[in-house]
Amino acid sequence: MDIMKLIAGQLNNPDTLSRLGQPAGVETSQVQQLVQLGLPTLLQALGQNAATAEGAEALTGALTQHQDDNVEDIEGFLNNVNTEDGAKMLGHIFAGRQQSVNSNLAQQTGLESSQVSGVMAQLAPLVLGALGQQKKEQDLDSTGVAGLLSGLLAQGGGGGLADIAMSLLDADKDGDVMDDVGDMLSSFLKK
């Protein structure tokens, strides 16, 4: 089962979008726009980090911790999601660039940065849980995890959301996210 397709499909459900937006006071249409930008941005940041051996190892460890999260029941998952944990995940994933990414996402969606943070703090654990299940089902090591992320990012192809995610991560607008993202997950240690 492709858990990422399941998650993406459920994230188009108006009830799920409404549930994601409630804690942050965000309307369904704005949540949908934020998810469309935020999900590829999270995956892009994770992919950039998994491109290094150290980053891939750190991410693999984090995914192992979340491989048994029940993300298939997305409503149940969101009802029990720990947003404080999600905020910590975002801090590790975006390592020092979280405010910049939140600000960029806020500008793109017309939301307040705090609203973006509230929704993204729910998305991060969902994404890690889904990737953790993929890792477990496919018995992936760190090289396999890096390949999984590369494959997910390649499915989006060039242009569109992938380019938007890249621009959101390129904080200094120099066209190179590597200097911005760097080794975001090197500090992604056990919580």
Phi, psi and omega in degrees: 000135176271096185295329179293323176293322177299313179298311181300320178296317181289334179284358172262354181285125181303324179294319179294317179298320178297317180297319179296324185277336185307307184299330183262359180068041184247135179290154184306315182297323179286325176297317180300316179296318179296318178298318181297330177267321186288321181298309178295330178294316176300312181297320179297315179297317178296319179296319178298320180288323180289351179288343175256151181300317181295316179296318180296320178296315181297316180295319179301319177297318179294320180293326177298321179295334185248010186291343180256008175296135182274080181274350178293328174265080188297324178297312178298320179298312182293330178292336183245006184294140178265101184290334175294319176295319178299320178295321177296319178301314180299321177300320178287316183297316183262358174024084176082353181248006185299316180296320179295315179296315179300317180297316178297317178295322178297317178298320182290331186253348183079015179264166171282152179301323179294326177291319177301314180301318181298318180285317181295329178292344174267326181291320184302309178296328178295315179295314180295323177296317180294316178294324177298320177294320178298317179301315182293311182299323183263002180049058185268140169267189184297324177294320178294322178296316178299319178294321178301313180294319177300318179295318179296319180290324179291332179299331179286342180068184178281155176081183176058228186296326179296318179293321178297316178300318179298317181293327178291330180276338182277077188299324182264008173056035179261005178084000181234111180279344183300321180287337179274316184274319177051233181253057184308323185268001181298334178262010183279073183265173178307131182296000000 
